[in-house]
Amino acid sequence: MPLIPSVLSVVKHFSNCQLFARVRYFTSIFVSLGVFLFGYDQGVMSGIITGPYFLEYFDNPTRAQLGTMVAILEVGAFLSSLMVGRVGDIIGRRKTIFYGSIVFVVGGGFQSFSSGMNTMIIGRIISGFGVGMLSTIVPVYQSEISPADHRGRLACIEFTGNVVGYAASVWVDYVCSFIQSDLSWRLPLLLQCIMGLLLCVGSLIIAETPRWLLDHDHDTEGMIVIANLHAGGDTEDPRAHTEFNDIKENVFLMRAEAERSYADMWRKYKKRVLIAMSSQMFAQLNGINVISYYAPLVFEEAGWIGRDAILMTGLNALVYVASTIPPWFLVDHWGRRPILLSGALIMALSLSMISYSIYLDIPATPDMTVFFVIVYNAFFGYSWGPIPWLYPPEIMPLSVRAKGASLSTATNWAFNWLVGEMTPILQETIEWRMYLLHAFFCCMSFVLVYFTYPETKGVSLEDMDLVFGDATSSRTPLSRDEDDEDDSSLASSRRQSDLEYGVPRAQSTELLGTVHSRPSEEEAFFGSRTASPARRNHTHDD
């Protein structure tokens, strides 16, 4: 008979695991609407700027005018991504998603009902502000709700949402190209507003991240969210308590260091900041927006004309979406570095072959160009597409995570603007040589990753300082209590933590200094932790 309760307990445990896994994945997929909008807005202009009704309505704009119209969105995104780090820390991740989606919808409305070039540019700038907010805060939200062993997969699912948005915009452009009126370009722009409204409503339903809640002392609500995400809603589950304690301990450490400003972040975490910014910089310099923004122009240059160029762009987009799926299963097993390195090499080769194909200018050039564009897009979608959105928020500490993400995202938008503005001009001036330029940047990104990027797979967000060697120097009540413990007992406890988190969490026993912020609350908190060693040393089983 004792076997029956055991079987029932196993079934119950499995059901709870499935429940909180579904909660995490549902939340992750839903907030990916934010990056869906980002991808849609990137791709929607590529198809409509070659349409006859669009060109006629805007008096046949020059290549430079088209570049400004497309790239001006990045100006708004750049400015808002710099500001949203502070905003996200004050009002929370969820509310920032809410306001970002509202701004995006307003900008989409201006574009959809544009009465001329000026109105279109204003709408693009406003949408850029919304896109900048969403593209900064959604990866932060994603990283803060994800466990270490699934963080990479969930971030890659998020990027797939971005590419699905891009692919959807291309096919919407293609279908609407059959409309014989100005609706052929107004309707694709209007559809983005519907998705923005859906995200706006949904942001009122999703939970705030537990790390933000605990950082702002909403401990009860934070515990409930942790239980929902990691323990099937059971607030008494040992895993939920351990997650709560680890996050809260990190909050107190950050308060002791008082690391909240951009200056503090740059002083202590310069290496992390430079890595975060460089990953986003090379994601753009490696050439993706030559294809995302101007794929129909690329295919026209290769010999595909009119609607056929949009059709080729649509086929390329489908392969692009498919290429983002393998990283779901590889990023937490292979790691970040092998994916970035292999992607950079294949992308450099593909861009070189695109250049060579257009240079040859033979009957096979159109087919060769399409093939190598598809190969390039596939390997970008597998590597330099998702990883630069995963890397920055996961390597930055809680106290400056939103600010670090805002700087890296601002870097993305700055170089996004540069590539978007210069591509039409370079296509006219240096022609096929332009793709060699981006192939060179792919080689440079390979060198940078090989020599400077550490591997972060399986590392808890609270343990990232061990990877970079910049652990806090403040001493907590927990570390003072543990100084009196027997060395063998302490080693055993830490070995158990190694199994849970993938790396040693030894920094709490090596910390020096004094906690200055909220001493009575911290003493009580750390006292409760040391009073319940069994709770801290549970067996982690996700």
C-alpha positions as a printed NumPy array, in Angstrom:
array([[  0.   ,   0.   ,   0.   ],
       [  2.809,   2.564,   0.62 ],
       [  3.521,   2.278,  -3.095],
       [  0.224,   3.99 ,  -3.99 ],
       [  0.949,   7.278,  -2.138],
       [  4.419,   7.282,  -3.689],
       [  3.   ,   6.891,  -7.177],
       [  0.43 ,   9.613,  -6.494],
       [  3.123,  11.978,  -5.223],
       [  5.191,  11.388,  -8.379],
       [  2.159,  12.046, -10.586],
       [  1.365,  15.206,  -8.62 ],
       [  4.965,  16.408,  -8.868],
       [  5.021,  15.775, -12.644],
       [  1.724,  17.629, -13.065],
       [  3.065,  20.608, -11.107],
       [  6.242,  20.651, -13.233],
       [  4.135,  20.666, -16.377],
       [  1.954,  23.452, -14.973],
       [  4.717,  25.892, -14.108],
       [  6.548,  25.03 , -17.358],
       [  3.365,  25.97 , -19.256],
       [  3.065,  29.217, -17.285],
       [  6.656,  30.151, -18.139],
       [  6.318,  29.305, -21.825],
       [  2.949,  31.031, -22.175],
       [  4.313,  34.196, -20.574],
       [  7.465,  34.022, -22.684],
       [  5.574,  33.553, -25.947],
       [  3.092,  36.28 , -25.126],
       [  5.672,  38.952, -24.324],
       [  7.348,  37.969, -27.586],
       [  4.565,  39.994, -29.212],
       [  6.748,  42.962, -28.258],
       [  9.571,  41.771, -30.488],
       [  7.014,  40.583, -33.07 ],
       [  6.063,  44.233, -33.465],
       [  9.725,  45.16 , -33.76 ],
       [ 10.21 ,  42.569, -36.543],
       [  6.992,  43.512, -38.309],
       [  7.866,  47.189, -38.373],
       [ 11.347,  46.38 , -39.716],
       [ 10.022,  44.259, -42.55 ],
       [  6.83 ,  46.044, -43.531],
       [  8.643,  48.944, -45.194],
       [ 10.807,  46.669, -47.36 ],
       [  7.814,  45.563, -49.446],
       [  5.802,  48.771, -49.696],
       [  8.662,  51.071, -50.76 ],
       [  8.83 ,  49.293, -54.148],
       [  5.061,  49.447, -54.743],
       [  3.784,  51.721, -57.537],
       [  1.007,  53.321, -55.447],
       [  3.416,  54.091, -52.604],
       [  5.985,  55.601, -54.958],
       [  3.344,  57.656, -56.738],
       [  1.798,  58.924, -53.478],
       [  5.189,  60.115, -52.198],
       [  6.262,  61.61 , -55.563],
       [  8.845,  58.952, -56.438],
       [ 11.307,  59.526, -53.56 ],
       [ 15.04 ,  59.158, -54.16 ],
       [ 17.113,  56.37 , -52.637],
       [ 18.346,  58.797, -49.978],
       [ 14.761,  59.81 , -49.101],
       [ 13.732,  56.156, -48.861],
       [ 16.712,  55.499, -46.597],
       [ 15.669,  58.368, -44.317],
       [ 12.048,  57.233, -44.237],
       [ 13.038,  53.697, -43.278],
       [ 15.9  ,  54.498, -40.908],
       [ 14.258,  57.398, -39.031],
       [ 12.494,  54.79 , -36.871],
       [ 15.9  ,  53.942, -35.395],
       [ 16.333,  57.537, -34.193],
       [ 13.241,  57.288, -32.003],
       [ 14.211,  53.777, -30.892],
       [ 17.718,  54.933, -29.984],
       [ 16.463,  57.803, -27.822],
       [ 13.796,  55.784, -26.003],
       [ 16.11 ,  52.82 , -25.393],
       [ 18.485,  55.151, -23.54 ],
       [ 15.671,  56.428, -21.313],
       [ 13.794,  53.198, -20.713],
       [ 16.507,  51.704, -18.476],
       [ 15.631,  54.211, -15.774],
       [ 11.888,  53.984, -16.503],
       [ 11.923,  50.188, -16.281],
       [ 13.598,  50.336, -12.879],
       [ 11.052,  52.824, -11.508],
       [  7.67 ,  51.66 , -12.817],
       [  8.532,  48.011, -13.475],
       [  8.978,  45.804, -16.514],
       [  5.276,  45.086, -17.049],
       [  4.137,  48.717, -17.057],
       [  6.965,  49.638, -19.404],
       [  5.664,  47.018, -21.869],
       [  2.177,  48.532, -21.488],
       [  3.265,  52.102, -22.236],
       [  5.626,  50.999, -25.004],
       [  2.795,  49.229, -26.831],
       [  0.572,  52.326, -26.559],
       [  3.283,  54.524, -28.073],
       [  3.8  ,  51.989, -30.847],
       [  0.091,  51.971, -31.742],
       [ -0.006,  55.784, -31.926],
       [  2.979,  55.8  , -34.276],
       [  1.42 ,  53.077, -36.417],
       [ -1.732,  55.178, -36.725],
       [  0.264,  58.165, -38.007],
       [  1.91 ,  55.946, -40.635],
       [ -1.319,  54.25 , -41.708],
       [ -3.164,  57.535, -42.289],
       [ -0.156,  59.464, -43.548],
       [ -0.916,  62.485, -45.729],
       [  2.63 ,  63.012, -46.94 ],
       [  6.326,  62.498, -46.304],
       [  6.37 ,  64.588, -43.111],
       [  3.483,  62.683, -41.516],
       [  5.077,  59.376, -42.4  ],
       [  8.379,  60.428, -40.847],
       [  6.628,  61.627, -37.656],
       [  4.802,  58.3  , -37.422],
       [  8.04 ,  56.381, -37.92 ],
       [  9.743,  58.356, -35.138],
       [  6.844,  57.776, -32.715],
       [  6.774,  54.067, -33.552],
       [ 10.516,  54.079, -32.994],
       [  9.998,  55.293, -29.426],
       [  7.621,  52.379, -28.819],
       [  9.916,  49.869, -30.498],
       [ 12.877,  51.128, -28.452],
       [ 10.941,  50.647, -25.21 ],
       [  9.759,  47.171, -26.143],
       [ 13.049,  45.936, -27.591],
       [ 14.842,  46.996, -24.39 ],
       [ 12.439,  45.809, -21.719],
       [ 11.116,  42.559, -23.231],
       [ 14.552,  40.8  , -23.119],
       [ 14.972,  42.025, -19.521],
       [ 11.531,  40.677, -18.612],
       [ 12.378,  37.419, -20.372],
       [ 15.665,  36.897, -18.552],
       [ 14.155,  37.665, -15.139],
       [ 11.363,  35.084, -15.362],
       [ 13.541,  32.297, -16.793],
       [ 15.439,  29.61 , -14.858],
       [ 19.142,  29.259, -15.69 ],
       [ 18.771,  25.96 , -17.544],
       [ 15.982,  27.272, -19.818],
       [ 16.937,  30.936, -20.147],
       [ 18.62 ,  30.482, -23.517],
       [ 15.707,  28.566, -24.998],
       [ 13.123,  31.101, -23.862],
       [ 15.196,  33.982, -25.24 ],
       [ 15.52 ,  32.168, -28.574],
       [ 11.758,  31.625, -28.653],
       [ 11.452,  35.362, -28.116],
       [ 13.673,  36.057, -31.125],
       [ 11.606,  33.659, -33.214],
       [  8.682,  35.969, -32.447],
       [ 10.719,  38.816, -33.919],
       [ 11.413,  36.906, -37.129],
       [  7.805,  35.701, -37.388],
       [  6.846,  39.385, -37.258],
       [  9.279,  40.138, -40.069],
       [  8.033,  37.208, -42.183],
       [  4.405,  38.152, -41.566],
       [  5.055,  41.703, -42.761],
       [  6.71 ,  40.466, -45.976],
       [  3.799,  38.176, -46.87 ],
       [  1.261,  40.856, -45.945],
       [  3.127,  43.183, -48.314],
       [  3.028,  40.545, -51.043],
       [ -0.716,  39.892, -50.696],
       [ -1.515,  43.599, -50.488],
       [  0.566,  44.279, -53.619],
       [ -2.4  ,  42.899, -55.6  ],
       [ -4.648,  45.708, -54.276],
       [ -5.057,  48.406, -56.908],
       [ -5.157,  51.434, -54.601],
       [ -3.347,  53.175, -51.752],
       [ -4.641,  50.409, -49.463],
       [ -1.792,  48.33 , -50.893],
       [  0.539,  50.175, -48.5  ],
       [ -1.841,  51.609, -45.889],
       [ -3.299,  48.231, -44.866],
       [  0.057,  46.587, -43.997],
       [  0.893,  49.587, -41.818],
       [ -2.516,  49.473, -40.111],
       [ -2.245,  45.784, -39.181],
       [  0.69 ,  46.492, -36.86 ],
       [ -1.642,  48.627, -34.728],
       [ -3.879,  45.601, -34.077],
       [ -0.959,  43.585, -32.737],
       [  0.13 ,  46.534, -30.615],
       [ -3.326,  46.75 , -29.046],
       [ -3.253,  43.016, -28.29 ],
       [  0.068,  43.384, -26.468],
       [ -1.257,  46.433, -24.62 ],
       [ -4.242,  44.491, -23.267],
       [ -2.157,  41.415, -22.478],
       [  0.373,  43.419, -20.478],
       [ -2.396,  44.071, -17.955],
       [ -2.683,  40.304, -17.373],
       [  0.906,  39.056, -17.165],
       [  2.754,  39.204, -13.841],
       [  5.581,  41.548, -12.927],
       [  9.006,  39.867, -12.732],
       [  9.873,  38.468,  -9.281],
       [ 13.297,  40.142,  -9.316],
       [ 11.797,  43.611,  -9.753],
       [  9.18 ,  42.893,  -7.089],
       [ 11.745,  41.77 ,  -4.53 ],
       [ 14.053,  44.64 ,  -5.418],
       [ 11.181,  46.984,  -4.493],
       [ 10.228,  45.013,  -1.353],
       [  6.972,  43.57 ,  -2.698],
       [  8.031,  40.3  ,  -1.1  ],
       [  4.626,  38.623,  -0.784],
       [  3.698,  39.29 ,  -4.399],
       [  7.187,  38.273,  -5.484],
       [  6.886,  34.961,  -3.635],
       [  3.566,  34.248,  -5.351],
       [  5.041,  34.943,  -8.8  ],
       [  8.076,  32.745,  -8.052],
       [  5.778,  29.93 ,  -6.942],
       [  3.693,  30.255, -10.117],
       [  6.773,  30.217, -12.34 ],
       [  8.856,  27.57 , -10.586],
       [  6.65 ,  25.499,  -8.27 ],
       [  3.196,  25.134,  -9.794],
       [  1.78 ,  27.823,  -7.503],
       [  2.912,  26.123,  -4.272],
       [  4.362,  28.862,  -2.056],
       [  5.617,  26.222,   0.411],
       [  7.712,  24.431,  -2.2  ],
       [ 11.422,  24.352,  -1.191],
       [ 12.466,  25.37 ,  -4.715],
       [ 10.339,  28.493,  -4.531],
       [ 11.818,  29.419,  -1.143],
       [ 15.353,  28.883,  -2.355],
       [ 14.748,  31.012,  -5.457],
       [ 13.212,  33.706,  -3.25 ],
       [ 16.154,  33.637,  -0.824],
       [ 18.775,  33.741,  -3.578],
       [ 17.161,  36.731,  -5.284],
       [ 16.615,  38.58 ,  -2.006],
       [ 20.205,  37.986,  -0.936],
       [ 21.373,  39.438,  -4.237],
       [ 19.078,  42.454,  -3.717],
       [ 20.714,  43.179,  -0.349],
       [ 24.179,  42.816,  -1.824],
       [ 23.337,  45.302,  -4.575],
       [ 21.945,  47.747,  -2.017],
       [ 25.113,  47.465,   0.026],
       [ 27.184,  48.344,  -3.024],
       [ 24.769,  51.157,  -4.017],
       [ 25.391,  50.311,  -7.703],
       [ 22.464,  52.054,  -9.351],
       [ 23.742,  54.739, -11.706],
       [ 25.197,  54.515, -15.206],
       [ 28.517,  55.762, -13.774],
       [ 28.563,  52.96 , -11.181],
       [ 27.734,  50.422, -13.866],
       [ 30.519,  51.644, -16.141],
       [ 33.066,  51.79 , -13.304],
       [ 32.539,  48.3  , -11.946],
       [ 31.071,  46.354, -14.875],
       [ 32.916,  47.902, -17.823],
       [ 33.766,  44.535, -19.385],
       [ 30.147,  43.378, -19.198],
       [ 28.881,  46.639, -20.67 ],
       [ 31.364,  46.562, -23.564],
       [ 30.507,  42.94 , -24.364],
       [ 26.776,  43.708, -24.258],
       [ 27.166,  46.741, -26.534],
       [ 29.536,  45.034, -28.976],
       [ 27.195,  42.06 , -29.423],
       [ 24.417,  44.375, -30.578],
       [ 26.797,  46.47 , -32.675],
       [ 28.01 ,  43.486, -34.7  ],
       [ 24.478,  42.104, -34.988],
       [ 23.885,  45.148, -37.22 ],
       [ 27.297,  45.553, -38.882],
       [ 27.129,  41.891, -39.921],
       [ 24.567,  43.031, -42.473],
       [ 21.161,  41.688, -41.515],
       [ 19.275,  44.905, -42.187],
       [ 20.651,  45.074, -45.71 ],
       [ 18.312,  42.111, -46.175],
       [ 15.547,  42.914, -43.655],
       [ 14.943,  46.484, -44.829],
       [ 15.926,  46.266, -48.468],
       [ 15.589,  42.638, -49.574],
       [ 13.356,  43.51 , -52.557],
       [ 15.958,  46.072, -53.676],
       [ 18.699,  43.436, -53.287],
       [ 16.721,  40.987, -55.407],
       [ 15.916,  43.679, -57.97 ],
       [ 19.635,  44.412, -58.188],
       [ 20.174,  40.698, -58.861],
       [ 17.492,  40.544, -61.584],
       [ 14.18 ,  39.816, -59.854],
       [ 11.769,  42.604, -60.758],
       [  8.636,  44.026, -59.104],
       [  6.356,  41.566, -57.342],
       [  8.792,  38.707, -57.989],
       [ 11.31 ,  40.487, -55.752],
       [  8.756,  40.595, -52.918],
       [  7.939,  36.907, -53.511],
       [ 11.619,  35.974, -53.209],
       [ 11.771,  38.037, -50.027],
       [  8.791,  36.076, -48.67 ],
       [ 10.413,  32.718, -49.413],
       [ 13.598,  33.925, -47.755],
       [ 11.569,  34.989, -44.706],
       [ 10.104,  31.486, -44.283],
       [ 13.585,  29.964, -44.198],
       [ 14.602,  32.734, -41.803],
       [ 11.821,  31.713, -39.385],
       [ 12.769,  28.026, -39.614],
       [ 16.42 ,  28.848, -38.881],
       [ 15.531,  30.365, -35.504],
       [ 14.137,  27.065, -34.174],
       [ 17.353,  24.957, -33.809],
       [ 18.814,  27.404, -31.231],
       [ 15.868,  26.574, -28.947],
       [ 17.486,  23.186, -28.408],
       [ 21.161,  24.067, -28.912],
       [ 21.773,  27.251, -26.929],
       [ 21.53 ,  25.641, -23.479],
       [ 23.574,  22.605, -24.574],
       [ 26.238,  23.935, -26.936],
       [ 26.409,  27.321, -25.296],
       [ 26.474,  30.864, -26.655],
       [ 30.04 ,  30.975, -28.006],
       [ 29.947,  28.033, -30.467],
       [ 26.737,  29.352, -32.016],
       [ 28.109,  32.875, -32.471],
       [ 31.426,  31.64 , -33.887],
       [ 29.959,  29.204, -36.411],
       [ 27.329,  31.729, -37.49 ],
       [ 29.915,  34.453, -38.132],
       [ 31.974,  32.189, -40.415],
       [ 29.075,  31.004, -42.585],
       [ 27.63 ,  34.522, -42.805],
       [ 30.989,  35.911, -44.005],
       [ 31.181,  33.241, -46.687],
       [ 27.573,  33.799, -47.811],
       [ 27.962,  37.586, -48.066],
       [ 31.136,  37.126, -50.095],
       [ 29.302,  34.829, -52.501],
       [ 26.403,  37.319, -52.837],
       [ 28.946,  39.932, -53.824],
       [ 30.642,  37.586, -56.29 ],
       [ 27.311,  36.514, -57.831],
       [ 26.244,  40.111, -58.53 ],
       [ 29.746,  40.908, -59.838],
       [ 29.558,  38.064, -62.389],
       [ 26.245,  39.38 , -63.808],
       [ 25.453,  36.158, -65.675],
       [ 22.077,  34.455, -66.324],
       [ 22.524,  32.414, -63.132],
       [ 23.077,  35.536, -60.981],
       [ 19.433,  35.911, -59.775],
       [ 19.234,  32.292, -58.604],
       [ 22.707,  32.364, -57.034],
       [ 21.885,  35.576, -55.171],
       [ 18.628,  34.185, -53.77 ],
       [ 20.398,  31.006, -52.637],
       [ 23.2  ,  32.778, -50.78 ],
       [ 20.852,  35.38 , -49.278],
       [ 18.788,  32.502, -47.873],
       [ 21.908,  30.8  , -46.488],
       [ 23.057,  34.065, -44.927],
       [ 19.651,  34.764, -43.374],
       [ 19.39 ,  31.216, -42.039],
       [ 22.713,  31.397, -40.224],
       [ 21.987,  34.866, -38.886],
       [ 18.667,  33.589, -37.529],
       [ 20.483,  30.708, -35.876],
       [ 23.287,  32.774, -34.335],
       [ 23.696,  36.561, -34.361],
       [ 19.933,  37.052, -34.397],
       [ 18.924,  35.599, -30.991],
       [ 22.149,  35.559, -28.955],
       [ 22.797,  39.355, -28.818],
       [ 19.293,  39.767, -27.354],
       [ 19.932,  37.01 , -24.796],
       [ 23.469,  37.956, -23.78 ],
       [ 23.206,  41.568, -22.455],
       [ 20.379,  41.159, -19.916],
       [ 21.727,  37.856, -18.613],
       [ 25.273,  39.114, -17.956],
       [ 24.252,  42.372, -16.203],
       [ 23.583,  42.399, -12.413],
       [ 20.074,  43.1  , -11.113],
       [ 20.837,  46.612,  -9.866],
       [ 21.775,  47.864, -13.347],
       [ 20.226,  45.206, -15.586],
       [ 17.675,  47.517, -17.208],
       [ 20.315,  50.212, -17.682],
       [ 22.788,  47.769, -19.204],
       [ 20.103,  46.442, -21.526],
       [ 19.185,  50.003, -22.484],
       [ 22.775,  50.808, -23.473],
       [ 23.157,  47.633, -25.51 ],
       [ 19.796,  48.174, -27.207],
       [ 20.673,  51.813, -27.909],
       [ 23.831,  50.522, -29.586],
       [ 21.687,  48.214, -31.688],
       [ 19.5  ,  51.082, -32.824],
       [ 22.424,  53.425, -33.488],
       [ 24.063,  50.953, -35.857],
       [ 20.65 ,  49.874, -37.123],
       [ 20.117,  53.483, -38.199],
       [ 23.584,  53.672, -39.76 ],
       [ 23.055,  50.543, -41.853],
       [ 19.497,  51.517, -42.794],
       [ 20.534,  55.022, -43.847],
       [ 23.632,  54.023, -45.814],
       [ 22.444,  50.858, -47.586],
       [ 20.5  ,  52.509, -50.469],
       [ 23.37 ,  54.95 , -51.022],
       [ 26.046,  52.229, -50.97 ],
       [ 23.979,  50.077, -53.323],
       [ 24.199,  52.894, -55.871],
       [ 27.836,  53.892, -55.284],
       [ 29.91 ,  50.761, -54.551],
       [ 27.292,  48.233, -55.759],
       [ 28.396,  44.595, -55.281],
       [ 31.334,  45.582, -53.057],
       [ 28.934,  46.556, -50.25 ],
       [ 28.426,  42.901, -49.278],
       [ 32.19 ,  42.404, -48.911],
       [ 32.169,  45.195, -46.318],
       [ 29.664,  43.311, -44.172],
       [ 31.565,  40.039, -44.705],
       [ 34.611,  41.772, -43.201],
       [ 32.583,  42.741, -40.117],
       [ 31.468,  39.11 , -39.741],
       [ 35.146,  38.092, -39.579],
       [ 35.806,  40.804, -36.992],
       [ 32.914,  39.569, -34.847],
       [ 34.378,  36.049, -34.931],
       [ 37.686,  37.343, -33.542],
       [ 35.941,  39.384, -30.835],
       [ 33.819,  36.466, -29.588],
       [ 36.733,  34.03 , -29.667],
       [ 38.979,  36.168, -27.478],
       [ 36.618,  38.102, -25.17 ],
       [ 33.147,  36.511, -24.77 ],
       [ 32.807,  34.093, -21.799],
       [ 30.387,  31.17 , -21.849],
       [ 27.253,  31.73 , -19.725],
       [ 25.104,  28.657, -20.362],
       [ 23.516,  27.235, -17.212],
       [ 24.751,  30.079, -14.992],
       [ 22.227,  31.637, -12.595],
       [ 21.735,  35.387, -12.98 ],
       [ 22.818,  35.775,  -9.351],
       [ 26.065,  33.883, -10.097],
       [ 27.161,  35.799, -13.176],
       [ 29.769,  37.762, -11.196],
       [ 31.757,  34.519, -10.827],
       [ 32.034,  34.283, -14.605],
       [ 33.361,  37.825, -14.908],
       [ 35.378,  37.906, -11.676],
       [ 33.761,  41.098, -10.334],
       [ 31.937,  39.745,  -7.259],
       [ 30.611,  42.282,  -4.785],
       [ 32.879,  43.243,  -1.885],
       [ 30.097,  43.757,   0.674],
       [ 29.642,  41.3  ,   3.499],
       [ 26.175,  40.089,   4.39 ],
       [ 24.813,  38.789,   7.688],
       [ 24.675,  35.393,   6.035],
       [ 28.402,  35.384,   5.334],
       [ 29.149,  36.497,   8.928],
       [ 27.078,  33.634,  10.33 ],
       [ 28.636,  31.1  ,   8.011],
       [ 32.152,  32.063,   9.051],
       [ 31.459,  30.115,  12.257],
       [ 30.265,  26.972,  10.477],
       [ 32.378,  23.864,  10.215],
       [ 34.396,  23.872,   6.988],
       [ 33.25 ,  20.432,   5.918],
       [ 29.601,  21.327,   6.476],
       [ 30.033,  24.488,   4.465],
       [ 31.715,  22.608,   1.625],
       [ 28.892,  20.098,   1.541],
       [ 26.313,  22.884,   1.396],
       [ 28.14 ,  24.584,  -1.455],
       [ 28.54 ,  21.341,  -3.383],
       [ 24.775,  20.911,  -3.217],
       [ 24.378,  24.452,  -4.586],
       [ 26.78 ,  23.559,  -7.401],
       [ 24.365,  20.862,  -8.508],
       [ 21.474,  23.302,  -8.473],
       [ 22.997,  26.202, -10.333],
       [ 25.795,  24.783, -12.462],
       [ 28.555,  26.908, -10.851],
       [ 29.796,  27.445,  -7.294],
       [ 27.972,  30.084,  -5.337],
       [ 30.914,  30.677,  -3.05 ],
       [ 30.927,  34.425,  -3.182],
       [ 28.608,  34.688,  -0.181],
       [ 31.35 ,  33.214,   2.036],
       [ 34.066,  35.51 ,   0.708],
       [ 32.322,  38.839,   0.999],
       [ 33.859,  41.693,   2.96 ],
       [ 32.574,  44.949,   4.356],
       [ 29.289,  45.936,   5.965],
       [ 25.691,  46.152,   4.772],
       [ 24.452,  49.689,   5.236],
       [ 20.945,  49.493,   3.799],
       [ 17.984,  48.364,   5.935],
       [ 20.121,  46.48 ,   8.535],
       [ 17.316,  45.174,  10.706],
       [ 15.401,  43.711,   7.779],
       [ 18.531,  42.151,   6.322],
       [ 19.623,  40.649,   9.657],
       [ 16.179,  39.092,  10.036],
       [ 16.213,  37.781,   6.477],
       [ 19.652,  36.206,   6.659],
       [ 18.923,  34.909,  10.126],
       [ 15.899,  33.072,   8.8  ],
       [ 18.041,  31.548,   6.044],
       [ 20.689,  30.221,   8.386],
       [ 18.007,  28.914,  10.724],
       [ 16.634,  26.633,   8.012],
       [ 19.56 ,  24.825,   6.37 ],
       [ 17.33 ,  22.067,   5.126],
       [ 15.337,  24.542,   3.101],
       [ 18.484,  25.966,   1.538],
       [ 20.015,  22.585,   0.798],
       [ 17.101,  20.931,  -0.933],
       [ 17.508,  18.836,  -4.051],
       [ 16.649,  20.851,  -7.129],
       [ 14.506,  18.971,  -9.59 ],
       [ 12.873,  20.891, -12.411]])
